[in-house]
């Protein structure tokens, strides 16, 4: 995200709508976004700079709130467990407003493979670290720090911002990792288009095996898996991203939704199937506009970039937004008419949008609600209901209504 700047919530932001579909099938028609109203119901409060909320999908019904300073806290109903589930305070850097504990994810078979994965910025050098932790039973109430096994390190030597840090398991049970472009303005290090760098990417690894001395394997269908180059990073799945702070997978149609934080003018949402090898255009493009024409070729070839599904402008002096907070497509049981609607927001304005799509690949995006307190992340419960956290320290349940 951009540097943290709290401003008043401003209404009336209009999304730019576009009809570029993901490649492949998407699930079903959805209720019109313009006919939806979203409100937030407080579940718990008192957290310190939470960045993310998630569940283990193990049937226990717990929510796990990630705090930027290094703690993971458990919420059952409206009660917050007094002892932290995981405490990484001693191992993380928290400088610049964007470093810290960024997200966690549980193994898809957590009941039988009780592993937890965390993405954080390392205290010694600010590198983005992805580690695995283990518990004896999926029902355990705490995680021992001594169980940490570092899986992957993405060097981040020059700036403290643009770390990405979202972890998600895909429908293929591989671990997907978002990384920012390394920080600074305009990708000065050209990492997003550099295949020898892990930064400015979506990475994809198999954490259920070890290969070539690494605690993970490269999936054989990763875009660069068969490259003979010793410098190209074969973990790369997608590239050309500025700071994909939050991305998610649709539980049903398995498409990927990415919220990529913009530079000077626009924020963008991307929607595509998880096929890999896509170029999202940065730093040649910021949304639909050309940002750096010198970055519009790679090795002499014109870049073929993926068009965003929805964009919105910042307005004058970030008056209508500053950093997109990507969300989830709703697949919960509480609002069956809202199935498939994708919800996202903005860190500064708190405006909440809903995007709907149909089998004809048309999209409709509308302002459907507002929040305050600088929202930082959405998450899903075991069953698929949506939750949101903000830097003010609150955990909310997302409530849908028909207008």
N, C-alpha and C positions, 0 to 999 in steps of 0.2 A: 504494500500500500504506500501511498504518498505519506509524507510526514504527517503525524497526527495533528489535526486542526479541528477543534470543536466549533461548529457554527450553528446558528438557529435552523430549525427544520423549515424548509421552504417548499410549498406545494406547487403543483402545476407543471412538473417536469414531463416533457413529452418524449416518448421513445421513438427512435427511428425504426420503422418496421421494414423488414425485407424478407423475400421469399426464397432464400437459398436453403434447401433442405439438407438434412444429413443423408449420406449415401446408404441406401438400404431401407428396410421396413421400420416404421415407427408405429406405436400402438395406439389405435383408435382415435376417434374424434373426442374433443373435450368441450366442456361447458365454456361459453364465450367469456374471455377474460374481462371484457368490459362490463359484465353483469355480476362480477365477483366483488365482495368486500372482505377485507382481512383485518382482524383485530388481534391483539396480543393479550393473553391471560397470564398473569404472574404466577409462576410455580414456586420459585424460591429466589432469595436475594442474599446479599452479603458476600458475594464472590469478589475476588480482586483481579481486575482486568482479565475476565475470561475471554478466550479466543475461539473456543469451539465446544460443541456438545455432541455426544454420540451415545450409542448403545452397543452392547455386546451381541445382540440378537441371539441370546441364549435362553430366552424364555423367563428369566428371573425378573425382568421388568425394571432394571436399574438404568438410570441415565448417568453419564460421566461428563462432568464439566471440567474442561481444560483451562487452567489459569496460566497467563503469560509468564508469571514468575517461576513456574516449574511444578506446581501442584496439580494433581487430578483428584477431583472430589466426587463422591458418589451421592446421587439423589434418589431416594425411594419415595414415591408419592410426592409430598412436599417437604420431606425431612432430609436434611443434609447430614451425611455421616460425619461424625466429629473427627475421625482420623483420616488423613489423606490416603487415597487408594495408591497413589504413586507420588514420590517426592524427588524431583530432579533439581532442586534449587542449587545444589553444590556443583552442578555440571553444565549449567547453561549461562550464556551471555544474554544480557537484557538491555543493551545499549541502543540508542537511536530511535526508540519507540517501536521498532518493528522486529527486534530480536526476541528470543524467548522460546518457550514451549509452544509449538505452533499447532499441532494436532496429534491425535492418536487414532489407532484403528485396531480392531480385534480380528484375530484369525477367523476366516469364514466357518471353520469347524472348531470354534472355541471350546465347546464342551469336551471334545476329545483331544484337541491340540491347544491347550490353554496358554496361548501366546498373545501378547500385547505389543504393538509396534508404536514407536513415538518418533516424531520429527522435531528437532530442536537445534538451536544455534549454540555451538560449543564455546565454553568459557574461554579456552586458551587462544582461539584464533577466529571465532565467528563463523567457522565452517558449518554448513548444514549437515547434520548427522541424522541418520535413520538407524534406530536400534530396536532390537527385540528384547522383550522381558518375558519372564515365565512365572506362572503360579502353579501350585500343586493341584488345585482344583478350580474349576471355573467359578465356583461359589466363594472363593477366598475374598476377604474384605480388604486386603492390602497386597502390594507387590514389593518384593525385596529388590532394592537397588543393586544388590550383588548379582542378580540374574541377568544383568545387561549383557547383551552381545551386539557389538557394533556391526551393522551390515554394510552400510554405504556411507561415504563421506564425500560431499560436494564442496570443494574449496570455495571460499567466498572472502577473498583477502582484502578487498579494497574499500568496501562500503558496508554500512550496517543495514541498509534497506534492500528491499526486493529479494526476500528469501523464499517466497512461495511457502512450501511446507505442508501442503495438504497430502494426506495419505488416504488411499481408498483401495479396497480389493475390488477388482473387476469381476464380471460374470465368468471369466476364465480362471478365477482364483489366483491370478497374478497380482502382485502389489504394484500399484501405480503411485507415483510421487511427483508432485509439482515443484518446480524450482523457478525462482525469479531470475532476472537477467544479470544479477550481480550488483545492481544499484547504480547510483548516480543518475543524471538526467540523460535520456536519449540513448541508453545502452552504449556508453562510450567505449566499452571493451568489445563490442560486437559479439557478445556471447550467444545471443539468441539464434544467430545464423551459423554459429561455429560448431561443427560436429565433433570437435575434439574437447568441447566443454560440456559439462552437465547442466549448465545454467541456461535459463530461458526455455525450459523444456517440460514435457511430461515424460517421465522415465517409467520403465516397466521391467520388473524382475520376478523371478520364480524363487520364493523364499522357502520352498519345501524341499530344496536340494542344494548341494554345494558343487561348484565346478571350478576347476583351474585355480585352486587355492583360495577362492572367494566363498563367503558364506551364503551365496546365492548363485543361481544360474541365469543365463540369458535365454529367454524364450526363443525357440528356433525361428518363429515368424516375426520377431522384431525387425524393423526396417533395415537395420545395418548388421543383423546377426551374422550374415554370411560375408561381410566385408573382409578383405584380406589386409586392410590397413591396420597397423598397430596403434594408430593414434585416434581413430574414430571411436567414440564411446558407444558401444553396442547396447547399452542400457537405454539409449534414446528411443522414444516411441513417437512423440510429436515435438515440433520445434517452432521457433518464431513467436515466442510468447514473452511478454514484458514482466508481468508479475501475476501469475494465475493463483492468487491467494486462496481461492476456493473453487473446487470442481467436484462433481458428483456423477454417479451412475443412476440411471432410471432402473428401478428394481424389476420392471416388467419387460420393457423393450431393449434394455441394456445400452441405450444411447448415453453419450457423455455430454454433460453440460459444464461449460467452463466460464467462469467470470474472470476476465483478464483486465487488470487495473490499467487505466490509460495514462497518457503523458500530459499534454497541455489542453486537449480539446474534448476527447471522447472516452467513455467507458464502453466495454463491449461484452456481450454474451455470445458464446459460440456453442453450437449444438451439432453433434456429428456422431456417427457410429464409431466404435472403437476398432478401427481398421489399421491405424498407424501410418506413419510417414507423412502426416499432414504438416503443412507450413501455414502458420497463422499470421504471417506477414510482418511482424515486428522485427527491426525498426524501420523497414521500408514503409509500412502502413501503420497508422493509428486509426483503427476502425476502417472507414472508407477513404480517408484522406491520406495523401502521401506525406509522411513525416520526414524521411531521410532518403532522397532519391539515390544517394550513393550506396544504399543498402538494398537496392531492388534487384540485384543479380547475385548469384552465388556461383563462384567458379566460372564466370562468364555466361551463365544461363539465367534468363529471366525467371524470377520466382513466380510460382503458381500458387497463390495464397488462398486460404479458405475465407470466404466472406462471413462476417458475423451475422447472427440471427437477429439481434437487437442491439441498438446503441443508444446512448443518451449523452448530451453535452454537459459540461461542467457549469456553464453559465459564466457570467462575469465574476472574477475572483472566487470561483468555486461556489457561487451562490446557489446552485442547484445540484451540487454533487461534487465528490472528489475521488471516490474509490469504490468500485463496485464490489459488493459482497455476494458472491454466487450462492445459490441455494440448492433446492431439490425439486424434482417432479413429485407431486403428491401421489402416494400409493397406499394411504392408510385406510382404515375401516370406518372412520368416523363420518367422513363426508364423501359418500360414494359418487355423488354427482360431480365432485371436483377431481376425480381421478385423472392423472396425467398433467394437471396444471403445474407449471414451473414457477416458483416464487424466488425473488431475489430483492436486494435492497442496496442502499448506498451508505457508506460509513459516515459521511458528513450530514447529508440531508435527512437520512432516515426514511426517505420515500420507499414504499414497498410496491413493486410491480408484480404482475402475474402475466405469464406468457402461455398461450394455448396454441396447439398445433393440431392439424387434421391429417388424414391419409392423403389429402391432395397437396400436402407440404406447404400449406399456407399458415402464416403465423399472425397472431393478433396479441399485442402487448398493451396493457393498460395500467395506470396507477390504481392500486386497490387498497392502499392503506398507508399509515405513517407510524414511525416509532421515534424514540429519542434515545439519548445516552450512548450514541456511537455504536451501532450494531457491528459485530465482528464475525458472526458465523451462525449458520443454520445446522440442524442435525435431525436425525430420525430416531424414533423410539423403536423398540423391537418390532412392533407391528406396522410401523411406517407413518405414524403421525409426526408432524413437524414441530420442531422447537427452535428457539433462537436465543442467543446470548448477546449482551452488549457490554461495553467497557465500564458502564456504571455499576456493573456487578449483578445484573438480573438474568434470570432464566425464565423464558416465556414459552407457553404453548401457543402455536399458531392456530387461530380459529377462522374458519371459512364461513361465509354467509352469502346467500343470493341477494342481489339488489332488487 
